Amino acid sequence: MFAQPATFAPYCGPGVAPVALWATWNLDPWLLLGLAAFAAATFAPALRRRAGLAPPDRREALALAAGHAVLVLAFVSPLCALSSSLFSARIGHHMLMIAVAAPLLVAGGATRLLVPERPDGAPPRLSLTAATLIHAALLWLWHAPLPYAWALASPALYWLMELSLLGSALLFWDALARRREAVPAVLLTLVTFMAQMGLLGAILTFAPQPLYAFHLLTTADWGLTPLEDQQLAGLVMWVPGSVPYAVAGLLALAGWLNRRQLQERDGAA
């Protein structure tokens, strides 16, 4: 993996022209089975009871449904094929996974099926700092040119990339949710993560030459040079990719201010 692969075999196909985009839905039966099994598991009453969870309430059910719908959008819709043509679409695909689907699934309690609550007073299995470092490291790893190229050379490595990004994102958002009362730590973590992701986006935006060998021949049908596509990818990561983290920070701050107001009101009473 220290040299470019000799050939590419991207899971989502070799790329697609604009005229054929809407005919490229990914109906891989193993993918559909995996998505359906994951969705069923997060709603299954028996599994939730075993994890000490009640059936999802309306808000949790909506969050779970939305999270699973985003995964379908990322993997089943023509976005999968488009991400083989455009690196910017791949970045959009990854942002949907880690910054939209993952927090929605965590809000619906999906991660508590995999990482149950520990007894009162026991430290979490994975600290917020560790979860953040792991997720950030994987984000940089898989968007470096050589690991990215190898992920497009083998479906097995492609799924290693996708599942490690999604899994680490779930752990990251789960760690944030478990520390939601520690608002300063949550805000600092979100700002730090946004900053490092913005740095990666800036590197992609301002790089003087294309970095991703696979996309040297896949962007022309879309009216972009490889460098323009890479610049767009950097902007997608840098700007809209940061929005969910900013929203999460604002929600955490609003919740903290609301609790302060309630405490002051109770104290005054």
Contacts in CASP RR format, 6 or more apart in sequence:
PFRMAT RR
TARGET T0000
AUTHOR 0000-0000-0000
METHOD contacts of the structure
MODEL  1
MFAQPATFAPYCGPGVAPVALWATWNLDPWLLLGLAAFAAATFAPALRRR
AGLAPPDRREALALAAGHAVLVLAFVSPLCALSSSLFSARIGHHMLMIAV
AAPLLVAGGATRLLVPERPDGAPPRLSLTAATLIHAALLWLWHAPLPYAW
ALASPALYWLMELSLLGSALLFWDALARRREAVPAVLLTLVTFMAQMGLL
GAILTFAPQPLYAFHLLTTADWGLTPLEDQQLAGLVMWVPGSVPYAVAGL
LALAGWLNRRQLQERDGAA
1 146 0 8 1.000
1 147 0 8 1.000
1 150 0 8 1.000
2 146 0 8 1.000
3 146 0 8 1.000
4 146 0 8 1.000
4 149 0 8 1.000
4 213 0 8 1.000
5 149 0 8 1.000
5 150 0 8 1.000
5 152 0 8 1.000
5 153 0 8 1.000
5 154 0 8 1.000
7 153 0 8 1.000
8 14 0 8 1.000
8 149 0 8 1.000
8 152 0 8 1.000
8 153 0 8 1.000
8 214 0 8 1.000
9 152 0 8 1.000
9 153 0 8 1.000
9 154 0 8 1.000
9 155 0 8 1.000
10 84 0 8 1.000
10 152 0 8 1.000
10 158 0 8 1.000
10 214 0 8 1.000
11 80 0 8 1.000
11 155 0 8 1.000
11 158 0 8 1.000
11 159 0 8 1.000
12 26 0 8 1.000
12 80 0 8 1.000
12 81 0 8 1.000
12 83 0 8 1.000
12 84 0 8 1.000
13 81 0 8 1.000
13 84 0 8 1.000
14 84 0 8 1.000
14 218 0 8 1.000
15 81 0 8 1.000
15 82 0 8 1.000
15 84 0 8 1.000
15 85 0 8 1.000
15 218 0 8 1.000
16 24 0 8 1.000
16 78 0 8 1.000
16 81 0 8 1.000
16 82 0 8 1.000
16 84 0 8 1.000
16 85 0 8 1.000
17 221 0 8 1.000
18 221 0 8 1.000
18 222 0 8 1.000
21 78 0 8 1.000
21 81 0 8 1.000
21 82 0 8 1.000
22 78 0 8 1.000
23 78 0 8 1.000
24 78 0 8 1.000
24 80 0 8 1.000
24 81 0 8 1.000
24 82 0 8 1.000
25 76 0 8 1.000
25 77 0 8 1.000
25 78 0 8 1.000
26 75 0 8 1.000
26 76 0 8 1.000
26 77 0 8 1.000
26 80 0 8 1.000
26 81 0 8 1.000
27 76 0 8 1.000
31 75 0 8 1.000
31 76 0 8 1.000
32 76 0 8 1.000
35 68 0 8 1.000
35 71 0 8 1.000
35 72 0 8 1.000
35 75 0 8 1.000
35 76 0 8 1.000
38 68 0 8 1.000
38 71 0 8 1.000
39 64 0 8 1.000
39 68 0 8 1.000
41 47 0 8 1.000
41 113 0 8 1.000
42 64 0 8 1.000
42 68 0 8 1.000
42 105 0 8 1.000
42 108 0 8 1.000
42 109 0 8 1.000
42 110 0 8 1.000
42 113 0 8 1.000
43 56 0 8 1.000
43 61 0 8 1.000
43 64 0 8 1.000
45 55 0 8 1.000
47 113 0 8 1.000
48 54 0 8 1.000
48 55 0 8 1.000
48 56 0 8 1.000
48 113 0 8 1.000
51 112 0 8 1.000
51 113 0 8 1.000
51 116 0 8 1.000
52 112 0 8 1.000
52 116 0 8 1.000
52 117 0 8 1.000
53 109 0 8 1.000
53 112 0 8 1.000
53 113 0 8 1.000
56 64 0 8 1.000
56 108 0 8 1.000
56 109 0 8 1.000
59 107 0 8 1.000
59 108 0 8 1.000
60 107 0 8 1.000
60 108 0 8 1.000
60 109 0 8 1.000
61 108 0 8 1.000
63 104 0 8 1.000
63 105 0 8 1.000
63 107 0 8 1.000
63 108 0 8 1.000
63 109 0 8 1.000
64 104 0 8 1.000
64 105 0 8 1.000
64 108 0 8 1.000
64 109 0 8 1.000
64 110 0 8 1.000
66 104 0 8 1.000
67 100 0 8 1.000
67 101 0 8 1.000
67 104 0 8 1.000
67 105 0 8 1.000
68 101 0 8 1.000
68 105 0 8 1.000
70 96 0 8 1.000
70 97 0 8 1.000
70 100 0 8 1.000
70 101 0 8 1.000
70 104 0 8 1.000
71 97 0 8 1.000
71 101 0 8 1.000
73 79 0 8 1.000
73 96 0 8 1.000
74 80 0 8 1.000
74 93 0 8 1.000
74 96 0 8 1.000
74 97 0 8 1.000
74 101 0 8 1.000
79 89 0 8 1.000
79 92 0 8 1.000
79 93 0 8 1.000
79 96 0 8 1.000
80 93 0 8 1.000
82 89 0 8 1.000
83 89 0 8 1.000
83 90 0 8 1.000
83 92 0 8 1.000
83 93 0 8 1.000
84 90 0 8 1.000
84 152 0 8 1.000
84 218 0 8 1.000
85 215 0 8 1.000
85 218 0 8 1.000
85 219 0 8 1.000
85 221 0 8 1.000
85 222 0 8 1.000
86 215 0 8 1.000
86 218 0 8 1.000
86 219 0 8 1.000
86 222 0 8 1.000
86 224 0 8 1.000
86 229 0 8 1.000
86 232 0 8 1.000
86 233 0 8 1.000
87 212 0 8 1.000
87 215 0 8 1.000
87 219 0 8 1.000
87 226 0 8 1.000
87 229 0 8 1.000
87 230 0 8 1.000
87 233 0 8 1.000
88 229 0 8 1.000
88 230 0 8 1.000
88 232 0 8 1.000
88 233 0 8 1.000
88 234 0 8 1.000
88 236 0 8 1.000
90 233 0 8 1.000
91 143 0 8 1.000
91 204 0 8 1.000
91 233 0 8 1.000
91 234 0 8 1.000
91 236 0 8 1.000
91 237 0 8 1.000
92 233 0 8 1.000
92 236 0 8 1.000
92 237 0 8 1.000
92 241 0 8 1.000
94 143 0 8 1.000
94 165 0 8 1.000
95 236 0 8 1.000
95 237 0 8 1.000
95 240 0 8 1.000
95 241 0 8 1.000
97 162 0 8 1.000
97 165 0 8 1.000
97 166 0 8 1.000
97 169 0 8 1.000
98 135 0 8 1.000
98 139 0 8 1.000
98 165 0 8 1.000
98 166 0 8 1.000
98 168 0 8 1.000
98 169 0 8 1.000
98 172 0 8 1.000
99 169 0 8 1.000
99 241 0 8 1.000
99 243 0 8 1.000
99 244 0 8 1.000
99 245 0 8 1.000
100 244 0 8 1.000
101 166 0 8 1.000
102 166 0 8 1.000
102 167 0 8 1.000
102 169 0 8 1.000
102 170 0 8 1.000
102 172 0 8 1.000
102 173 0 8 1.000
103 173 0 8 1.000
103 244 0 8 1.000
103 248 0 8 1.000
105 111 0 8 1.000
105 170 0 8 1.000
106 170 0 8 1.000
106 173 0 8 1.000
106 174 0 8 1.000
106 177 0 8 1.000
107 177 0 8 1.000
110 170 0 8 1.000
111 170 0 8 1.000
111 171 0 8 1.000
111 173 0 8 1.000
111 174 0 8 1.000
111 177 0 8 1.000
112 174 0 8 1.000
114 170 0 8 1.000
115 125 0 8 1.000
115 126 0 8 1.000
115 171 0 8 1.000
115 174 0 8 1.000
118 124 0 8 1.000
118 125 0 8 1.000
124 175 0 8 1.000
124 178 0 8 1.000
126 171 0 8 1.000
126 175 0 8 1.000
127 175 0 8 1.000
128 175 0 8 1.000
128 176 0 8 1.000
128 178 0 8 1.000
128 179 0 8 1.000
128 185 0 8 1.000
128 186 0 8 1.000
128 189 0 8 1.000
130 175 0 8 1.000
131 168 0 8 1.000
131 171 0 8 1.000
131 172 0 8 1.000
131 174 0 8 1.000
131 175 0 8 1.000
132 172 0 8 1.000
132 175 0 8 1.000
132 189 0 8 1.000
132 192 0 8 1.000
132 193 0 8 1.000
134 168 0 8 1.000
134 171 0 8 1.000
134 172 0 8 1.000
135 168 0 8 1.000
135 169 0 8 1.000
135 171 0 8 1.000
135 172 0 8 1.000
135 193 0 8 1.000
136 193 0 8 1.000
136 196 0 8 1.000
136 197 0 8 1.000
138 164 0 8 1.000
138 165 0 8 1.000
138 168 0 8 1.000
139 165 0 8 1.000
139 196 0 8 1.000
139 197 0 8 1.000
139 200 0 8 1.000
140 196 0 8 1.000
140 200 0 8 1.000
141 147 0 8 1.000
142 148 0 8 1.000
142 151 0 8 1.000
142 161 0 8 1.000
142 164 0 8 1.000
142 165 0 8 1.000
143 200 0 8 1.000
143 204 0 8 1.000
145 211 0 8 1.000
145 212 0 8 1.000
145 213 0 8 1.000
147 161 0 8 1.000
148 161 0 8 1.000
148 212 0 8 1.000
148 214 0 8 1.000
149 212 0 8 1.000
149 213 0 8 1.000
149 214 0 8 1.000
150 157 0 8 1.000
151 157 0 8 1.000
151 158 0 8 1.000
151 160 0 8 1.000
151 161 0 8 1.000
152 158 0 8 1.000
152 214 0 8 1.000
172 193 0 8 1.000
176 186 0 8 1.000
176 189 0 8 1.000
176 190 0 8 1.000
176 248 0 8 1.000
179 185 0 8 1.000
179 186 0 8 1.000
180 186 0 8 1.000
180 252 0 8 1.000
183 252 0 8 1.000
183 253 0 8 1.000
183 255 0 8 1.000
183 256 0 8 1.000
186 249 0 8 1.000
186 252 0 8 1.000
187 249 0 8 1.000
187 252 0 8 1.000
187 253 0 8 1.000
190 245 0 8 1.000
190 246 0 8 1.000
190 248 0 8 1.000
190 249 0 8 1.000
190 252 0 8 1.000
193 245 0 8 1.000
194 242 0 8 1.000
194 245 0 8 1.000
194 246 0 8 1.000
197 237 0 8 1.000
197 238 0 8 1.000
197 241 0 8 1.000
197 242 0 8 1.000
197 245 0 8 1.000
198 237 0 8 1.000
198 238 0 8 1.000
198 242 0 8 1.000
200 234 0 8 1.000
200 237 0 8 1.000
201 233 0 8 1.000
201 234 0 8 1.000
201 235 0 8 1.000
201 237 0 8 1.000
201 238 0 8 1.000
202 234 0 8 1.000
202 238 0 8 1.000
204 211 0 8 1.000
204 230 0 8 1.000
204 231 0 8 1.000
204 233 0 8 1.000
204 234 0 8 1.000
204 237 0 8 1.000
205 230 0 8 1.000
205 231 0 8 1.000
205 234 0 8 1.000
205 235 0 8 1.000
205 238 0 8 1.000
206 231 0 8 1.000
207 227 0 8 1.000
207 230 0 8 1.000
209 227 0 8 1.000
210 216 0 8 1.000
210 225 0 8 1.000
210 226 0 8 1.000
210 227 0 8 1.000
210 229 0 8 1.000
210 230 0 8 1.000
211 230 0 8 1.000
212 226 0 8 1.000
212 230 0 8 1.000
215 226 0 8 1.000
215 229 0 8 1.000
215 230 0 8 1.000
216 226 0 8 1.000
219 225 0 8 1.000
219 226 0 8 1.000
219 228 0 8 1.000
219 229 0 8 1.000
222 229 0 8 1.000
224 232 0 8 1.000
END
